[in-house]
């Protein structure tokens, strides 16, 4: 498993479905330079844990937008499969109502470049990459196929990244927006713990 944190995120140029209904022939990571990107991989359309995750990201989409974050979902399915799933009602296992971009990694190069292609399965693991405005990966996490993600934790990581960029302080364990942070020095650590 490659660790991409601190490195330029691999570029891609793939077909996609945007806005829940429109095909595009070329969607590139570089299209989003100047924005933060949450790129998440999921195994397959029309499966089980996947729609719960895609709906969870949709439910928090406005929170991501407030933070200048573009959410991109990616699987090894075709754009046609994505569209069919987008046209399937929620109560029938579909993702109708999802409006963020879904990338089609039909040839599996994006999954391979991000090193989340499950060996022998031919699908992507549940990888997630937080990419900054300069195209550098700042956070990554990879779950096995049966383990769904916590979207609130993704938002927390966005908040932590943006806080450290803005203030130059670091975020301790379990930090949430509005909590006390610390200067990355011995004195900063002592100050953080001084009331314990």
C-alpha positions in Angstrom: 0.0 0.0 0.0 1.5 3.3 -1.0 1.3 6.3 1.3 0.5 9.3 -0.8 0.3 11.8 2.1 2.7 14.7 1.3 2.9 13.8 -2.4 1.1 15.2 -5.4 -2.1 13.4 -6.0 -2.0 11.3 -9.2 -3.7 13.1 -12.1 -6.6 11.4 -13.8 -8.7 12.1 -16.9 -11.8 9.9 -17.0 -15.5 9.9 -18.0 -17.9 10.9 -15.3 -21.5 11.7 -14.4 -21.9 15.2 -13.0 -24.9 16.8 -11.3 -26.7 13.4 -11.1 -27.5 13.2 -14.7 -25.0 14.7 -17.2 -22.2 12.7 -18.9 -18.8 14.3 -19.3 -16.0 12.8 -21.4 -13.2 14.4 -19.5 -13.0 15.0 -15.8 -9.5 15.7 -14.5 -8.2 16.3 -11.0 -6.5 19.4 -12.2 -10.0 20.8 -13.1 -10.3 21.4 -9.3 -7.0 23.2 -8.6 -7.7 25.9 -6.1 -10.3 23.8 -4.2 -9.9 21.1 -1.7 -10.9 17.7 -3.0 -12.3 14.7 -1.2 -11.8 11.8 -3.6 -13.4 8.6 -2.3 -13.4 5.1 -3.9 -16.1 2.6 -3.4 -16.2 -1.0 -4.8 -19.2 -1.1 -7.1 -22.6 0.4 -8.1 -25.7 -1.6 -7.1 -24.1 -3.1 -4.0 -24.8 -2.8 -0.3 -22.6 -0.6 1.9 -21.9 1.7 -1.0 -25.3 3.4 -1.3 -25.2 4.2 2.4 -21.9 6.0 2.0 -22.9 7.8 -1.2 -26.1 9.1 0.5 -24.1 10.1 3.6 -21.8 12.2 1.5 -24.8 13.8 -0.2 -26.4 14.6 3.1 -23.3 16.6 4.1 -22.6 18.1 0.7 -23.5 21.6 1.7 -21.0 21.4 4.6 -18.3 20.4 2.2 -19.2 23.2 -0.2 -19.0 25.8 2.7 -15.4 24.6 3.1 -14.5 24.9 -0.6 -14.4 21.1 -0.9 -15.3 19.2 -4.1 -16.5 15.7 -3.4 -15.7 13.1 -6.0 -16.8 9.4 -5.9 -15.0 6.8 -8.0 -15.6 3.2 -8.8 -14.7 0.8 -11.6 -18.1 1.0 -13.1 -19.0 2.7 -16.4 -20.7 6.1 -16.6 -23.8 4.2 -17.9 -23.9 2.1 -14.7 -23.5 5.2 -12.6 -26.4 6.9 -14.4 -28.6 3.8 -14.0 -27.8 3.7 -10.3 -28.5 7.5 -10.0 -31.9 6.9 -11.6 -32.7 4.1 -9.1 -34.8 5.3 -6.0 -33.3 5.3 -2.6 -35.7 2.7 -1.3 -34.7 0.3 -4.0 -31.0 0.5 -3.2 -30.3 3.3 -5.6 -28.6 6.7 -5.2 -31.2 8.9 -6.7 -30.6 12.5 -5.4 -26.8 12.3 -5.4 -25.5 15.3 -7.2 -21.7 15.3 -6.8 -19.4 13.9 -9.5 -19.0 10.2 -10.0 -15.9 9.1 -11.8 -15.8 6.1 -14.1 -12.6 4.1 -13.6 -13.6 1.4 -16.1 -10.0 0.6 -17.0 -9.0 0.7 -13.3 -6.1 3.1 -13.7 -7.2 5.6 -11.2 -7.7 2.9 -8.5 -4.3 1.5 -9.4 -2.6 4.9 -9.3 -4.0 5.6 -5.8 -3.1 2.0 -4.8 -6.6 1.0 -3.7 -7.3 -1.8 -6.2 -8.2 -4.8 -4.2 -5.9 -7.7 -5.2 -7.9 -10.4 -7.0 -11.2 -8.7 -6.5 -11.0 -6.2 -9.5 -12.7 -3.5 -7.5 -11.4 -0.6 -5.3 -11.2 -0.7 -1.6 -12.9 2.1 0.3 -10.0 4.5 -0.1 -10.4 8.2 0.7 -8.0 11.0 -0.1 -8.1 14.6 1.1 -6.3 16.7 -1.4 -5.3 20.4 -0.8 -5.7 23.3 -3.1 -2.3 22.7 -4.6 -3.1 19.1 -5.4 -1.1 17.5 -2.5 -2.6 14.6 -0.6 -2.9 15.6 3.1 -4.9 12.7 4.5 -5.7 9.2 3.4 -7.5 6.3 4.9 -8.4 2.9 3.3 -11.1 0.6 4.6 -11.8 -3.0 3.6 -14.8 -3.7 1.5 -17.3 -4.3 4.3 -16.4 -1.3 6.5 -18.3 1.9 5.8 -16.8 5.3 6.5 -17.8 8.1 8.8 -18.5 11.2 6.8 -18.4 13.4 9.9 -14.8 12.3 10.4 -14.0 13.4 6.9 -15.4 16.9 7.6 -13.4 16.9 10.9 -10.2 16.2 8.9 -11.0 19.0 6.4 -11.6 21.4 9.4 -8.3 20.3 10.9 -6.3 20.8 7.7 -7.8 24.2 7.1 -7.2 25.3 10.7 -3.5 24.2 10.5 -3.1 26.0 7.2 -4.7 29.2 8.5 -3.2 29.4 12.0 0.0 27.3 11.9 -1.1 25.4 14.9 -1.5 21.6 15.1 -4.7 19.7 16.1 -4.5 17.2 19.0 -6.4 14.0 19.2 -10.2 14.2 19.0 -9.9 17.9 18.0 -13.1 19.5 16.6 -13.6 22.9 15.1 -13.6 25.4 17.9 -11.5 23.3 20.3 -8.1 24.3 21.6 -5.2 23.6 19.4 -1.5 23.9 20.1 1.7 25.5 18.8 4.0 22.7 17.4 6.7 23.4 20.1 7.6 22.0 23.6 6.2 25.2 25.1 3.0 24.7 23.0 2.5 21.2 24.3 3.1 22.3 27.9 0.6 25.1 27.4 -1.9 22.7 26.0 -1.7 20.5 29.1 -1.2 23.2 31.8 -4.8 22.9 33.2 -4.8 19.1 33.4 
